[in-house]
Amino acid sequence: MFVEFTVGEKCVCMHKNVAYISKITKIQEIRGVKYYFVHYEGWSKNRDEKIPVGSDRLFKGTMEEFKQNHPGVNADESRPALMEKNKRKRKADPVVEDTKEDADVFALQAKKPHFSIEWPKEMLSIVIFDQMVANEKPVELIARLPPNGQTVNDIVKAYMEFLGVPADSMEETENQILQYNENGVSLSNLSLAHSAQGLLALFNAIHNSQLIRAEEKDKFYKLYADHAMNSGLSYEEIRKKPVENGFYASKHFGIVHFLRMFSIIEKKCVPDMKPHVIIGANRFLQFLENNRDQFFDEEIDYEPIPIKEEKEGEGTSSS
């Protein structure tokens, strides 16, 4: 059963198989993931830990109640962390493990691992086709903006529903709090949902600089201009800070641009990506593979370049 804590609430927290008296000092979302900031009683504030909401390491009640409900579990009400901290000063790595999974992830981050996308057959064929279209001379087809089919928002929402995690407002990734089913969402599905939110946030962050082809820029800039007009802001305000000013590319782009993001993740994004985002990327691709016909249609997702308009523009500029 999912248990919630409030700021200032005392609780019991497990650390390396030992229970300690703790306190929730802050609750914060970081890139779509909600964390409790936990302070261990008697520990230095430098040893405060952030633990994902829903972790099985946190327990309601006092230490006495914990001991009664969990006989045989090591419980320590002293202040061993000070001694532990002194020992760790001799080591190069001061990282505190959140969970076993987080510990493994932090180790991966420190080593900056190579991360490989495992492309399912149909998704890879879309990426290859997209590259072939871009390499044609002259380019005749471009990805449709906005798509006539489903947007990236629609895709992520469908994935969240598949995982059993509601997503009522997917564009608000920085403020969204994951909800749990009545029976609770399994940790694996919750991790995948966090990953999906992280991928959505990444897409909205890098859409302009890395995912738009030269032939698509006119339509892309028009999306900025339309949003600026509708929101009463200047075009430059939208261009410089799109997300901050309410422009979410995920509402206007489809699967073609979303897959372009996956194709550059392993080359450009891994050092800056959160571990949970990396972990779930391949699982998300498999979901897209299994639902290809729902999200992709070549006739819908691509359109011819408006050649006549280009010629008229050239004639006007030369006069």
Steps between C-alpha positions, in 0.01 A plus 500: 500500500629845407576715806544878482711720726488873566778753549619496861361154568719262697528145375731200483726454199707200401862564404723205413266255674493705821200705618559859614279773645450751220312812398352619169654844438376569149287356219605593149452387142808482281433444129168336568618282788371576850752463784499515879806671645585299813713611795632231733483607865849580624653499153662795329272682254756414233382142538136579425359266241241535227280195468233446231141521619363150533829349616466208741779643717274747684267401785236690696516526878764495772801274533322307776205430270737400221678250726169346603385464139837389362664268751847388402579811295810689614401831655745761619399806701857616558701722268714262294496727199765727646743212521394380156552846358855517639581168340367617166723806502783269399308391193447685177129424467266662757178395324216376718299215349123560472412141414687208350379608157603860563841387627560311177384799300724747682794270435412502131481877502843533657653281229309674218403170338429438136126464458362319197151532361353160422300577188198278432460410133208727408630802692840463334333488158329834573831659602674367188219626278518841668875516432450397137242776454741755646786389274304527175615770257282694484306420814140433403335392826503651848348392829160661539476780759272473682421133430156394384540192716599474864737743667788414733270596788244247378767232470640555850151513649413168334818347640423627849151351479652173380720503811200570720616846602254786427632805317241776491730783393807363328638833383547616861790263555680715754198529730331168446464258788464135409179344626464142616228248423271391784705185543830684456728510197789258491846650537599386153204673335553810711863515391396466136244777548770725646715419198217592262459836670873558480502420129210740448684776685815430299305520175353838591845624602695406186237511224624823343874446489527135405178356360393745227624458142576806287203436271264494799605828656241722332211299641676466833554877531133550414408289803708737714340804337147367550569424865649845554192664349256287700684553828567873457878453509770590252645249257844542660363415844362174366814421303737556792293329770227291335407274793513780755258696281258215449615354167529122520631342182346173613156648425595579139740221394438133430680168504751591226662773708467292817700218341762751386555576866556133579752478217720771655463402866797265512726745316418835658274473802620224732744707713221744587211256526353383826560127561131408512454652154773283352367188669156523338586621149519156341182384669318803359624414150364148536160647588514710182596190303202307631266789414658623177178522301341713771773764491653498150366530147739605226221667304398706803833572667676631188399758242654640179702819520289788358726564199275763343514718809880483499517612136267792562712605794815487291338712229388759752839531665682554168279785383 
